Each structure stands twice: as structure tokens, then as C-alpha cells.
Amino acid sequence: MRCLNVHQGQALRDLERAFKNFLTIPNRGFPVFKKKGRKDSFYLEGSIKIIQGNYIQLPRIGAVKTYEILPSCRVKNVRISKRADSWYISFKYDFEAYPTEKVGETIGVDIGINTLATCSDGSKFANVKAYRQAKKQLVRHQRAVSKKVIGSKNRRKAVKKLAKVHKKVADIRADALHKLTSWLAKNHSTIVIEDLNVTGMLKNHKLASAIADCGFYEFKRQLTYKCEWYGSKLVIADRFYPSSQICSNCGHQQKMPLHLKTYVSAALR
């Protein structure tokens, strides 16, 4: 009964947050019950203990093995969620930041579509374009779902296959961003990026798919907390600052059309 009461308490807290969002956030719909098969997750609290590195003891479930080595810490509560055909466990714990030895001082990073990141030291990181690579496969699986009878077992199987492809695309994109942001935060004392208007950029229907495939917002989010972890400083330049129009050598400013890739000062023409 204690475990049941704890779960009810968390459900009430979730309900309270849902009503607050409904009353304060514009265009937020009225709270509805969760439906089975859509963002499946549940909350556990009580006697939770990490044992043997990659085992965690959960109330009413028992010992569960994970694919990753878990940190040796005290856990008060966990949330278990499902993505495609895999289950994930998440929890909070106190993480002590540890500054790393820096290789470089200041580095500027320009985020783009063709090249994910172009750095001021000449380093370039390719854009994996995970969604573009899997687009044909996604279309095929989506077509298979639409042909199945709603509520049938075959439709559930087709939906699961489609979800697995979407999960693979998200994992590939997240892996590329984690490698890039970790390299920047660990090896540079100051990192300068531009404050991109991602919401406005997504309104361009010709480039919206490519922009969403880059994960610009996720790049900024990861870099923010990793700079705190590794003792780096993150500087976000104003989005209206004409950085691409100013020569880094003489300071001359001129217009730079999109078809031009190399800055050539007017005095040298």
C-alpha cells in the first residue's frame, strides 16, 4: 500500500503541473489521460539501490540489469519509459564538475546545414543527416502502417517497426552532437556560438526538414551544461551581430550574399 500511495502522490503532482500548463501556457490543451502505447512511462519511489555497477534494485520489480554502468550514488526515485521496443530508466543524482586541461583558449563555432560545425581553428564536423539517410525507409514503413487495419496486431507490429527507425535516426543525431559538444567543452576554455532563431528558421518550408535534422537547439542545450561540467565558458553572440560581414583581420564590414563562401575585403579587389 505504501508504494501505491507514493505513485498516487506523483500522479497528483503530474496532474497539478498539467493544469498549471493549461492555464498559463497559450494553446495548451485540457489535460487528458495517458493512452497505452503512447509515451509509456511510470514512476517509482522507495527502496532503490544500485548494485554491482550495472544492476539496480527497484521496488516491486526487483533487480534489473542495464546496458550501461551506473554511477555509484544514492537514488531516491526513478522514471522508467519506453522508446520503440526498448525500456529506459532515468534518475537524478549530484554530479561533481571536474575541469579538464584545455588544449585551446577561445574557439568560435558556426553551425550549418551542409557542415554541422565549422570552427575558427579550421576544424570541420560533417553533418550526419540521419533523417535524410533514412527518409526512404521511413516512407516505406509509414506506408505499411497506413495500409494496416486500425486496432489489428499487424498494425501494432508495423508501428513498432516504424518507431524503431525513428529511434535509430534520433540516436545517430544525438551521438554526433554529443561527440561534438564534448570535444568543444573539454578542450577549449572559451566557446563562442551564435544565438540562432531556430523557431524562425523552421518557418522556411524549403529548409525546415534539413534544419530540424541538424538539431541546433539540442546543440546549444548540450553545450550549456557540458561547459559547466568541464570548466569552460560559453559565450553566445547576439543573433543580429554581423559576424560574417566583418573581416577578422582589418575589421572592414561589407555585405555577404549567401552564394559567397569566402570573405574577400573590398580593398583587395
KOLZADO-895745 format. One record per atom (N, C-alpha, C, O): residue in one letter; x, y, z. Coordinates in steps of 0.2 Angstrom, whole numbers, plus 2048, in hexadecimal, padded with zeros to 3 digits. Layout:
N
AXYZ;...
This chain:
269
M8047FA800;M800800800;M804806800;M80280B7FD;R80A806803;R80E80C803;R81180E7FC;R8118147FA;C8138097F8;C81580A7F2;C80F80D7ED;C8108117E9;L80980A7EE;L80380D7EB;L8028147EC;L8008187E8;N8028167F3;N80181D7F5;N8068217F2;N8058277F0;V80D81F7F2;V8128237EF;V8108257E7;V81182A7E5;H80E8207E4;H80D8217DD;H8078257DC;H8078297D7;Q8028257E0;Q7FC8297E0;Q7FE8307E1;Q7FC8357DE;G8038317E6;G8068387E7;G80983B7E1;G8088417DF;Q80D8377DD;Q81083A7D7;Q80B83B7D2;Q80C8407CE;A8068377D1;A8018387CC;A7FD83F7CE;A7FC8427C9;L7FC8407D4;L7F98477D6;L7FD84D7D4;L7FB8527D2;R80484C7D5;R8098517D4;R8098527CC;R8098587CA;D80984D7C8;D80984D7C1;D8028517BF;D8028557BA;L7FD84F7C2;L7F68527C0;L7F685A7C2;L7F485E7BE;E7F985B7C7;E7FA8637C9;E7FE8667C4;E7FC86C7C2;R8038637C2;R8088677BD;R8048677B6;R80586C7B3;A8008627B5;A7FC8627AE;A7F78687AE;A7F686C7A9;F7F48697B4;F7EF86E7B4;F7F28757B4;F7EF87A7B2;K7F88767B8;K7FB87C7B8;K7FE87E7B0;K7FD8847AE;N8008797AD;N80287A7A6;N7FC87C7A2;N7FC88179D;F7F68797A3;F7F087B79F;F7EE8827A0;F7EB88579C;L7EF8847A7;L7EC88B7A8;L7F18907A7;L7EF8967A6;T7F788F7A6;T7FD8947A5;T80089479E;T80289A79C;I80088E79B;I80388E795;I7FE88F78F;I7F988B78F;P7FF89378A;P7FA894785;P7FA88E781;P7FF88A77F;N7F488C77E;N7F3887779;N7F488077C;N7F587B779;R7F5880783;R7F6879786;R7EF876788;R7EB87978B;G7EE870786;G7E786D786;G7E686B78D;G7EA86A792;F7DF86978E;F7DD866795;F7E0860796;F7E185C792;P7E285E79C;P7E585879E;P7E185279D;P7DB85279E;V7E484D79A;V7E1847798;V7E584179B;V7EA84279D;F7E183B79C;F7E583579E;F7EA833799;F7E9833793;K7EF83079C;K7F482C797;K7F1826794;K7ED823797;K7F382578E;K7F081F78A;K7F681A78A;K7FC81C789;K7F481478A;K7F980F78A;K7FC80E783;K7F880F77E;G80280E783;G80680D77D;G80981477A;G80C814775;R80781A77E;R80982077C;R80D823782;R80B825787;K814824781;K819826786;K81882278D;K817825792;D81881C78C;D817818792;D81D819797;D822819795;S81B81A79D;S82081C7A3;S81C81B7A9;S81681C7AA;F82081A7AF;F81D81A7B5;F82381C7BA;F82981B7B9;Y82081E7C0;Y8258207C5;Y82581C7CB;Y8208197CD;L82B81B7CE;L82C8177D4;L83081A7D9;L83581E7D8;E82E8197DF;E83281D7E5;E8328187EB;E82D8147EC;G8378187EF;G8378137F5;G83E8117F5;G8438147F5;S83E80A7F6;S8458077F8;S8488057F1;S8478007EE;I84D80A7EF;I8508097E9;I8588097EA;I85A80D7EE;K85B8057E7;K8628047E8;K8668017E2;K8647FD7DF;I86C8057E1;I8708027DB;I8757FD7DE;I8787FE7E3;I8757F77DB;I8797F27DD;I87D7EF7D7;I87B7EF7D1;Q8847EE7D8;Q8887EA7D3;Q8897EE7CD;Q88A7EB7C8;G8897F57CD;G88A7F97C7;G8857FA7C2;G8837FF7C1;N8827F47C0;N87D7F57BB;N8777F17BD;N8737EF7B8;Y8757F17C3;Y86F7EE7C6;Y86C7F37CA;Y8707F67CE;I8657F47CA;I8627F87CE;I85C7F57D1;I8587F17CE;Q85B7F57D8;Q8567F27DC;Q8507F77DC;Q8507FC7DE;L84A7F57D9;L8447F97D9;L83F7F67DD;L83E7F07DE;P83A7FA7E0;P8357F77E4;P8307F47E0;P82E7F67DB;R82D7EE7E2;R8287EA7DF;R82A7E77D9;R8277E37D6;I8307E97D6;I8337E67D0;I8387E17D1;I8397DC7CE;G83D7E37D5;G8437E07D7;G8497E27D3;G8497E87D1;A84E7DE7D3;A8557E07D0;A8547E07C8;A8517DC7C5;V8567E67C5;V8567E77BE;V85D7E87BB;V8607ED7BE;K85F7E57B6;K8657E67B3;K8657EB7AD;K8607EB7A9;T86A7F07AD;T86A7F57A8;T8707F47A4;T8757F07A5;Y8707F779E;Y8757F6799;Y87B7FB79B;Y8817F9798;E87A80079F;E87F8057A0;E8818047A8;E87D8027AC;I8878067A9;I8898067B0;I88680C7B4;I8878117B2;L88380A7B9;L8808107BD;L8848137C2;L88980F7C5;P8838197C4;P88881D7C8;P88681A7CF;P8808187D1;S88B81A7D4;S88A8187DA;S88881E7DF;S88C8227E1;C88181E7E0;C87E8237E3;C8788217E6;C87581C7E5;R8758267EA;R86E8247ED;R8698267E9;R86982C7E6;V8648227E8;V85E8247E3;V8588247E7;V85681F7EB;K8548297E7;K84E82A7EA;K8488277E6;K8438247E9;N8488297E0;N8428277DB;N8458277D4;N84A8297D2;V8418237D0;V8438227C9;V83C8227C5;V8378227C8;R83D8247BF;R8388237BA;R83A81F7B4;R83F81F7B1;I83681A7B3;I8378157AE;I8338167A8;I82D8177A9;S8368177A2;S83281979C;S834814796;S839811796;K830814791;K83081078B;K831814785;K82D818784;R836812781;R83781577B;R83880F776;R83D80B776;A83380F771;A83380976C;A832803770;A82D802773;D8377FE76F;D8377F8773;D83C7F7779;D83D7F277B;S83E7FD77B;S8437FD780;S841801786;S83D806786;W8437FF78C;W841802793;W847806795;W84C803795;Y84680C798;Y84B81079B;Y8498127A2;Y8438137A3;I84E8137A6;I84D8157AD;I85181B7AE;I85781C7AC;S84E8207B1;S8528277B2;S8518297B9;S84B8287BC;F85682C7BC;F85582F7C3;F85A8357C3;F85F8367BF;K8598387C9;K85E83E7CA;K86383C7D0;K8618397D4;Y86983F7CF;Y86E83E7D4;Y8738447D4;Y8738487CF;D8768467D9;D87B84B7DA;D8818497D6;D8848457D7;F88384E7D1;F88884C7CD;F88E8527CE;F88C8587CE;E8948507D0;E8998557D1;E89D8567CB;E89F8527C8;A89D85D7C9;A8A085F7C3;A8A885E7C4;A8AA85F7CA;Y8AB85C7BF;Y8B285C7BF;Y8B585F7B9;Y8B585C7B3;P8B98657BA;P8BC8697B4;P8C18657B1;P8C58617B5;T8C18657AB;T8C68617A7;T8CC8667A4;T8CB86C7A4;E8D28637A3;E8D78677A0;E8D6869799;E8D4865795;K8D686F798;K8D4872791;K8DA87278C;K8DF87478E;V8D8870786;V8DD870781;V8DD87777D;V8E287A77C;G8D787A77D;G8D7881779;G8D388677E;G8D0884783;E8D488C77C;E8D1891781;E8CA89377E;E8C5890781;T8CA897779;T8C3899777;T8C2896770;T8C689676C;I8BC89376F;I8BA891768;I8B3893766;I8AE89376B;G8B2895760;G8AB89775E;G8A889175A;G8AC88E756;V8A289075A;V89F88A757;V89988D753;V894890755;D89988B74C;D89388D748;D890887746;D892883743;I889887748;I885881746;I882882740;I87F88773E;G88287D73C;G87F87D735;G87B877733;G87B872737;I87987672D;I87587172B;I87986C727;I87A866729;N87D86E722;N88286A71E;N887867723;N889861723;T88A86B727;T88F86972C;T88C86B733;T88B871734;L88C866737;L88986773D;L88C86D741;L888871744;A89386D742;A896872745;A89D874742;A8A186F740;T89E87A741;T8A487D73E;T8A7881744;T8A4886746;C8AD87F746;C8B188274B;C8B6887749;C8B8887743;S8B788C74D;S8BC89274B;S8C388F74B;S8C7892747;D8C588974D;D8CB88674D;D8CC882746;D8D187F745;G8C7882742;G8C787E73C;G8C487773D;G8C3874737;S8C2875742;S8BF86E743;S8B886F741;S8B4873741;K8B686973D;K8AF86873A;K8AC86273D;K8B085D73D;F8A686273E;F8A285C740;F89C85B73B;F89885F73A;A89C855738;A897853733;A891852736;A89085073C;N88B854732;N885853735;N88284C732;N88384B72D;V881848737;V87F841736;V879841732;V87883C72E;K874846732;K86E84672E;K86A83F72F;K86883C72A;A86983D736;A866837737;A85F836734;A85D831731;Y85B83B735;Y85483B732;Y85483A72A;Y850836728;R85883E727;R85983E720;R85B83771D;R858834718;Q860834721;Q86282D71F;Q85C828720;Q85C82371C;A858829725;A853824726;A84C825724;A847822725;K84C82B720;K84582D71D;K841828719;K83B82771A;K845825715;K841820711;K83F81A715;K839817714;Q84381871A;Q84181271E;Q83B815722;Q836811724;L83B81B725;L83581D729;L82F81E725;L82A81C727;V82F82071E;V82A82071A;V827819719;V821818719;R82B814718;R82980E717;R82580B71D;R82080871C;H82880C723;H825809729;H81E80D72A;H81980A72D;Q81E814729;Q81881872A;Q812815725;Q80D815727;R81481471F;R80F81171A;R80D80A71D;R80780971C;A811806720;A80F800722;A80A801728;A8057FD728;V80B80672C;V806807732;V80080972F;V7FA807732;S80080D72A;S7F9810728;S7F580B724;S7EF80C724;K7F8805722;K7F480071F;K7F17FB723;K7ED7F7721;K7F37FB72A;K7F17F672E;K7EA7F8732;K7E97FE732;V7E67F4734;V7E07F5737;V7E17F873E;V7E57F5742;I7DE7FD73F;I7DF801746;I7DC7FC74B;I7D77F974B;G7E17FB750;G7DF7F6756;G7E27EF755;G7E17EB75A;S7E47EE74F;S7E77E774E;S7EE7E6751;S7F17EA752;K7F07DF752;K7F67DE754;K7FB7DF74E;K8017E2750;N7FA7DF748;N7FE7E0743;N8007E8743;N8067EA741;R7FB7EC744;R7FC7F3745;R8017F574B;R8057F974A;R8007F1750;R8047F2756;R80C7F0754;R8107F4756;K80C7EB751;K8137E974F;K8167EE74A;K81C7F074A;A8127F1745;A8157F6741;A8177FC744;A81C7FF742;V8137FE749;V81480474D;V81B803751;V81F808751;K81C7FD753;K8227FC757;K8287FC753;K82D7FF755;K8277FA74D;K82D7FA748;K82E801746;K834803745;L829805745;L82A80C743;L82D810749;L832814748;A82B80F74F;A82E812755;A835810756;A839814758;K83780A754;K83E808755;K84380C750;K84880E752;V84080E74A;V844812745;V845819748;V84A81C747;H83F81C74A;H83F82274D;H844823753;H848828753;K84481E757;K84981E75D;K85081D75A;K85582075D;K852819755;K858819752;K85B820750;K860822750;V85682374C;V85882A749;V85A82F74F;V85F83274F;A85682F754;A85783375A;A85D83175E;A861836760;D85F82B75E;D865829762;D86B82B75E;D87082D761;I86B82A757;I87182C753;I872834754;I878836754;R86D837753;R86D83F754;R87084175B;R87484575B;A86D83E760;A87083F767;A87783D768;A87B84176B;D879838765;D880835766;D88583A763;D88A83C765;A88383D75D;A887842759;A88884875D;A88D84B75E;L88284A760;L882851764;L88685076A;L88985476D;H88584A76E;H889849774;H890849773;H89484C777;K89384676D;K89A84676C;K89D84D76B;K8A284E76D;L899851767;L89B857765;L89B85C76B;L8A085F76D;T89685C76F;T895860775;T89A85E77B;T89D86277E;S89C85877B;S8A0855780;S8A785877E;S8AB85A783;W8A9857778;W8B0859775;W8B1861777;W8B6863779;L8AC865775;L8AC86C776;L8AD86E77E;L8B187277F;A8A986B782;A8A986D789;A8AF86A78D;A8B286D791;K8B286478B;K8B886278E;K8BE86578C;K8C3865790;N8BF867786;N8C5869783;N8C6871782;N8CB873780;H8C1875784;H8C187C783;H8BE880789;H8B987E78C;S8C288578B;S8C0889791;S8BA88E78F;S8B688F794;T8BA890789;T8B4895787;T8B1893781;T8B589277C;I8AB892780;I8A789077A;I8A2895778;I89E89777C;V8A2897772;V89E89D770;V89989A76A;V89C897765;I89389A76B;I88E898767;I88989E765;I8898A2769;E88589D760;E8808A275E;E8798A0761;E87889A761;D8768A5763;D86F8A4766;D86A8A3760;D8678A875E;L86989D75E;L86589C758;L85E89C759;L85C89A75F;N85A89F755;N85289F756;N850899752;N84D89974C;V850893756;V84E88D753;V84788D751;V84588A74C;T843890755;T83B890754;T83A89474D;T836891749;G83D89974C;G83C89D746;G83F899740;G83C89A73B;M845896741;M84889273B;M84488C739;M84388B733;L84088973E;L83C88473C;L836886738;L832882735;K83488C738;K82F88F734;K83088F72C;K82C88F728;N83788E72A;N83988D723;N837886721;N83B882723;H83288571D;H82F87F71C;H83487B717;H834875717;K83887E714;K83D87B70F;K843878713;K846873711;L84587B719;L84A87971D;L849876724;L84D874728;A842876725;A84087472C;A84286D72E;A84486C733;S841868729;S84386172A;S84B86172C;S84D85D730;A84F864727;A856864728;A85886772F;A85D865732;I85586D731;I857870737;I85586C73D;I85986B742;A84F86973D;A84D864742;A85285E743;A85385C748;D85485C73D;D85985673D;D85F858741;D863853743;C86185E741;C868860744;C86886074C;C86D85E74F;G86286174F;G861862756;G865868759;G86886775E;F86386E756;F867874759;F865875760;F869877764;Y85F874762;Y85D876769;Y86087176E;Y862873773;E86186B76C;E864866770;E86B867771;E86E866776;F86E86A76B;F87586C76C;F877871771;F87B870775;K873876771;K87387B776;K87287977D;K87587A782;R86D87477E;R86B872785;R87186D787;R87386E78D;Q874869783;Q879865785;Q87F869787;Q88386878C;L88186E783;L887872784;L88687678A;L88B87778E;T88087878C;T87F87C792;T881878798;T88587B79D;Y87F872799;Y88086E79F;Y88786B79F;Y88A86A7A5;K88A869799;K890866799;K89686C79B;K89B86A79D;C895872799;C89987779B;C89A8787A2;C89F8797A5;E8948777A6;E8948777AD;E8988717B0;E89B8717B5;W89786B7AD;W89A8657AF;W8A28667AF;W8A58647B3;Y8A48687A9;Y8AC8687A8;Y8AF86E7A9;Y8B586F7A6;G8AC8737AC;G8AF87A7AD;G8B187E7A7;G8B68817A7;S8AC87E7A3;S8AD88279D;S8A888879D;S8A38887A1;K8A988D799;K8A5893799;K8A1893792;K8A589378D;L89B894792;L89789478C;L89589B78B;L89189E78F;V89689E785;V8948A5783;V8908A477D;V8918A1778;I88A8A777E;I8858A7779;I8848AE776;I8828B3779;A8868AE76F;A8868B576C;A87F8B676A;A87B8B2768;D87D8BD76A;D8778BF768;D8758BD761;D87A8BE75C;R86F8BB760;R86D8B9759;R86E8BE754;R86E8BD74E;F86D8C5756;F86E8CA751;F8758CD750;F8768D274C;Y87A8CA753;Y8818CC752;Y8838CA74C;Y8838C474A;P8868CE747;P8888CC740;P88E8C9740;P8938CC73D;S88F8C3743;S8968C0744;S8988BE73D;S89E8BE73C;S8948BC739;S8968B9732;S8988BF72D;S89A8BE728;Q8968C572F;Q8978CB72B;Q89D8CF72D;Q89F8D4729;I8A08CD732;I8A68D1735;I8AD8CD734;I8AD8C7735;C8B28D0731;C8B88CC730;C8BC8CB736;C8BC8D073A;S8BE8C5738;S8C18C473E;S8C88C773E;S8CB8C7744;N8CB8C9739;N8D28CC739;N8D18D4739;N8D58D773E;C8CE8D7735;C8CE8DF735;C8C88E2738;C8C88E8739;G8C28DE739;G8BC8E173C;G8B78E4737;G8B28E7739;H8B98E3730;H8B58E672B;H8AE8E272B;H8AE8DC72B;Q8A98E672A;Q8A28E372A;Q89F8E4723;Q89F8E9720;Q89C8DE720;Q8998DF71A;Q8948D9719;Q8948D471D;K88F8DA715;K88A8D5714;K88D8CE711;K8918CE70D;M88A8C9714;M88C8C2711;M8868BE70F;M8828BB713;P8858BE708;P87F8BA706;P8808B2707;P8868B0708;L87B8AF707;L87B8A8709;L87F8A3704;L88289E706;H8808A66FE;H8848A26F9;H88B8A26FA;H88F89E6F7;L88D8A76FE;L8958A86FF;L8978A4705;L8938A570B;K89C8A0705;K89E89C70A;K8A589F70E;K8A689E714;T8A88A370A;T8AF8A670C;T8AE8AE70D;T8AC8B1708;Y8B08B0712;Y8B08B8713;Y8B68BB710;Y8BC8B9711;V8B58BF70B;V8BA8C3707;V8B98CA709;V8B48CD707;S8BE8CE70C;S8BD8D570E;S8BD8D9707;S8C08D7702;A8B98DE708;A8B88E2702;A8BE8E6700;A8BF8E86FA;A8C38E7705;A8C98EB703;A8CE8E66FF;A8D28E96FC;L8CD8E06FF;L8D18DB6FC;L8CF8DA6F5;L8D28D66F1;R8C98DC6F3;R8C68DA6EC;R8C98DE6E7;R8C78DE6E1;
